[in-house]
Amino acid sequence: MSSNTKWPHLMTPETLRTRAKNLSQSHRQMISDLVDVRIARGMTQDDVAAVLGVTRQRVSRMEQYDSNPRLETIRRYANAVGARIESQVSMDDCHENQRDAKRAG
């Protein structure tokens, strides 16, 4: 990609990889936090499965490190364990930092 793209947030493959890695880590942390809430409430995977109407194995798969559950599944799980999810979307300013560095250089 050229540096004069009209979408500066797509400037380099490295920028895209870094952003993807950060998004993935944030997703894994949310799942881990939900599991922590389940445990703090004294709930087992069987308990959550019963509330959700699924098998314990399905709950176990969702809780695994490399899982990729749908947002709706995450919401249902959070509701079952009595957790609230607070989402925040913000513009990644890494392209601003790159532009400023080019101007300074």
Backbone bond lengths (Angstrom), bond angles and torsions (degrees), N, CA, C in turn:
res aa  C-N    CA-C-N  psi(-1)  N-CA   C-N-CA  omega(-1)  CA-C   N-CA-C  phi
1 M - - - 1.456 - - 1.514 109.16 -
2 S 1.284 115.21 143.35 1.452 118.11 179.70 1.522 109.77 -82.39
3 S 1.311 113.99 157.64 1.463 118.46 -178.40 1.517 112.22 -75.97
4 N 1.340 117.64 -9.86 1.459 119.15 -179.38 1.530 112.12 -101.06
5 T 1.300 115.98 21.97 1.458 119.79 177.63 1.522 110.13 -58.79
6 K 1.318 115.73 149.57 1.460 117.80 178.81 1.522 112.19 -79.68
7 W 1.325 116.65 -0.71 1.466 121.68 174.32 1.528 108.36 -118.50
8 P 1.319 117.13 83.06 1.468 119.71 -173.76 1.530 114.37 -61.92
9 H 1.328 117.54 -19.91 1.464 119.03 178.48 1.528 110.87 -71.36
10 L 1.331 118.21 -8.67 1.462 122.84 177.58 1.522 110.88 -107.54
11 M 1.308 117.16 25.21 1.457 121.82 -170.48 1.522 115.18 -55.49
12 T 1.297 117.88 -51.40 1.467 119.27 -174.49 1.519 109.74 -134.75
13 P 1.325 116.51 154.24 1.467 119.08 174.35 1.530 111.81 -58.79
14 E 1.330 116.67 -33.63 1.466 120.00 179.21 1.527 111.06 -63.78
15 T 1.326 116.51 -40.98 1.468 120.96 177.75 1.522 110.24 -61.55
16 L 1.325 115.72 -44.29 1.465 119.93 179.63 1.522 111.34 -64.25
17 R 1.332 117.17 -42.70 1.476 120.21 178.63 1.519 111.47 -63.16
18 T 1.318 116.57 -42.85 1.469 120.71 179.88 1.518 110.71 -62.89
19 R 1.336 116.19 -44.76 1.464 119.43 179.67 1.523 110.68 -64.23
20 A 1.338 117.50 -42.67 1.465 121.39 178.96 1.520 110.75 -62.00
21 K 1.331 117.28 -41.10 1.465 121.31 178.87 1.530 110.23 -62.91
22 N 1.323 116.54 -44.87 1.469 120.18 179.48 1.522 112.06 -63.65
23 L 1.325 117.26 -40.93 1.465 120.43 177.83 1.522 110.84 -64.12
24 S 1.315 116.99 -40.07 1.459 121.61 179.40 1.527 110.97 -65.56
25 Q 1.321 116.75 -42.87 1.465 120.51 178.43 1.526 110.89 -63.23
26 S 1.304 116.53 -40.45 1.460 120.88 178.88 1.530 110.96 -63.35
27 H 1.329 116.64 -40.32 1.458 122.28 178.17 1.538 110.15 -63.81
28 R 1.328 116.30 -46.75 1.475 120.06 179.70 1.526 110.99 -62.95
29 Q 1.330 116.86 -37.47 1.459 120.13 178.63 1.528 111.19 -64.64
30 M 1.330 116.79 -38.93 1.465 120.19 178.58 1.525 110.45 -62.50
31 I 1.326 117.38 -44.32 1.467 120.93 178.59 1.527 109.58 -62.09
32 S 1.325 116.51 -44.37 1.466 120.78 179.16 1.525 111.07 -61.00
33 D 1.323 117.29 -41.72 1.468 121.52 178.42 1.528 110.92 -63.55
34 L 1.329 117.31 -39.04 1.465 120.23 178.01 1.529 111.11 -64.94
35 V 1.324 116.91 -40.18 1.466 120.31 177.00 1.536 109.36 -63.20
36 D 1.329 116.63 -40.91 1.478 120.26 177.53 1.522 111.02 -59.85
37 V 1.327 117.70 -40.13 1.471 121.14 177.78 1.524 109.69 -64.18
38 R 1.330 116.35 -44.57 1.472 119.72 178.97 1.520 110.57 -56.48
39 I 1.316 116.17 -47.55 1.462 121.06 -178.11 1.529 110.72 -65.77
40 A 1.335 116.74 -42.49 1.471 120.95 179.61 1.528 111.29 -61.69
41 R 1.314 117.26 -30.84 1.463 121.35 178.60 1.525 112.52 -83.83
42 G 1.331 116.03 -1.06 1.459 119.80 178.90 1.516 113.60 75.38
43 M 1.321 116.56 22.29 1.460 120.53 -178.80 1.530 110.22 -95.05
44 T 1.306 115.51 143.87 1.460 121.15 174.63 1.526 108.72 -96.92
45 Q 1.315 115.06 169.96 1.464 118.84 174.32 1.522 110.43 -61.91
46 D 1.338 116.50 -35.41 1.471 120.27 176.49 1.528 111.26 -61.41
47 D 1.344 116.78 -40.61 1.467 120.65 178.51 1.531 111.04 -61.35
48 V 1.327 116.11 -46.77 1.465 120.65 -179.89 1.527 110.12 -63.66
49 A 1.322 115.81 -42.80 1.465 120.69 179.31 1.524 110.85 -58.67
50 A 1.330 116.75 -41.93 1.463 120.64 -179.73 1.530 110.80 -63.89
51 V 1.326 116.61 -41.61 1.468 120.16 179.17 1.526 110.60 -65.48
52 L 1.325 116.46 -40.30 1.467 120.91 -176.87 1.522 113.18 -82.68
53 G 1.332 116.45 -15.92 1.456 119.73 -177.89 1.521 112.99 74.27
54 V 1.339 115.33 34.26 1.467 121.32 178.00 1.525 108.47 -128.08
55 T 1.313 116.42 179.32 1.466 119.93 178.44 1.528 110.62 -84.39
56 R 1.325 115.18 159.50 1.466 120.40 175.51 1.523 110.50 -61.07
57 Q 1.333 116.41 -35.08 1.459 120.60 -179.77 1.538 110.98 -62.19
58 R 1.317 115.99 -37.01 1.471 119.38 178.79 1.527 110.75 -67.06
59 V 1.318 116.41 -40.42 1.472 120.31 176.52 1.527 109.37 -64.26
60 S 1.316 116.66 -43.51 1.460 121.12 179.09 1.526 111.37 -58.91
61 R 1.324 116.23 -44.33 1.478 119.93 178.90 1.522 110.93 -62.07
62 M 1.326 116.79 -40.11 1.460 119.90 -179.93 1.530 111.34 -64.52
63 E 1.320 115.88 -34.29 1.458 120.07 -177.14 1.537 113.17 -80.70
64 Q 1.301 117.62 -8.21 1.465 119.80 -178.36 1.521 111.03 -68.98
65 Y 1.330 114.26 152.13 1.462 122.83 -175.80 1.525 112.50 -55.33
66 D 1.306 117.74 -40.50 1.465 120.98 -174.70 1.532 113.21 -99.03
67 S 1.319 116.94 18.60 1.467 119.52 179.75 1.526 110.10 -73.29
68 N 1.295 115.12 160.24 1.457 120.33 178.18 1.536 108.90 -141.26
69 P 1.347 116.38 64.43 1.461 118.71 -177.67 1.526 111.93 -69.29
70 R 1.316 114.76 154.01 1.459 120.59 175.28 1.529 109.62 -66.27
71 L 1.302 115.49 155.90 1.464 121.00 179.53 1.523 111.35 -57.81
72 E 1.317 117.17 -40.60 1.467 121.08 178.88 1.533 110.63 -61.36
73 T 1.317 117.84 -38.67 1.465 121.68 178.30 1.524 110.35 -65.23
74 I 1.312 116.16 -41.27 1.471 120.66 177.92 1.528 109.79 -62.87
75 R 1.318 117.07 -43.16 1.472 120.32 178.70 1.521 111.62 -61.88
76 R 1.323 116.71 -44.06 1.464 120.76 179.77 1.530 110.34 -63.38
77 Y 1.322 117.05 -43.06 1.463 121.74 178.45 1.531 109.53 -61.15
78 A 1.332 116.51 -47.12 1.468 120.66 179.51 1.523 110.95 -58.35
79 N 1.306 117.04 -43.44 1.459 121.22 178.58 1.529 110.46 -62.69
80 A 1.325 116.55 -41.21 1.466 120.71 -178.68 1.520 112.50 -64.41
81 V 1.331 117.33 -33.96 1.473 119.73 -178.55 1.523 111.84 -96.58
82 G 1.328 117.29 1.12 1.463 120.45 178.04 1.514 112.86 75.40
83 A 1.321 116.22 39.73 1.463 120.49 179.06 1.519 109.58 -112.63
84 R 1.294 114.55 155.43 1.459 121.74 175.45 1.525 107.05 -112.57
85 I 1.309 116.88 136.83 1.462 121.39 176.66 1.518 107.70 -108.86
86 E 1.304 115.35 126.96 1.455 120.66 177.78 1.521 107.65 -110.60
87 S 1.309 116.28 116.62 1.463 121.37 -179.24 1.511 109.80 -100.27
88 Q 1.311 114.55 144.82 1.458 120.20 176.12 1.521 108.00 -140.22
89 V 1.303 115.71 129.19 1.454 121.16 177.11 1.521 107.20 -112.62
90 S 1.318 115.76 130.21 1.459 119.84 177.84 1.521 109.19 -139.25
91 M 1.301 115.19 156.30 1.447 120.32 179.52 1.529 108.67 -77.07
92 D 1.322 116.27 130.12 1.451 122.06 176.90 1.518 107.29 -73.89
93 D 1.307 116.74 123.21 1.462 118.83 -176.19 1.525 112.89 -97.74
94 C 1.333 117.97 20.01 1.462 119.14 -179.35 1.523 110.91 -61.97
95 H 1.340 118.53 -33.21 1.474 119.44 178.81 1.521 110.85 -68.93
96 E 1.322 117.59 -29.33 1.465 120.54 176.18 1.522 109.66 -65.55
97 N 1.350 115.65 -42.05 1.458 119.72 179.14 1.518 111.01 -63.96
98 Q 1.340 117.31 -39.99 1.456 121.21 178.96 1.528 110.22 -65.02
99 R 1.332 117.18 -43.57 1.461 120.90 -179.90 1.522 110.72 -63.11
100 D 1.349 116.46 -43.06 1.455 120.11 178.93 1.525 111.41 -62.68
101 A 1.346 116.16 -38.32 1.458 120.34 179.48 1.529 110.73 -65.33
102 K 1.334 116.75 -39.38 1.467 120.48 178.09 1.513 111.18 -65.20
103 R 1.328 116.81 -40.52 1.460 120.38 179.59 1.528 111.05 -65.65
104 A 1.331 115.96 -38.96 1.467 120.72 -178.95 1.524 111.25 -71.73
105 G 1.357 116.57 -30.18 1.470 121.95 -174.54 1.450 111.50 -82.05
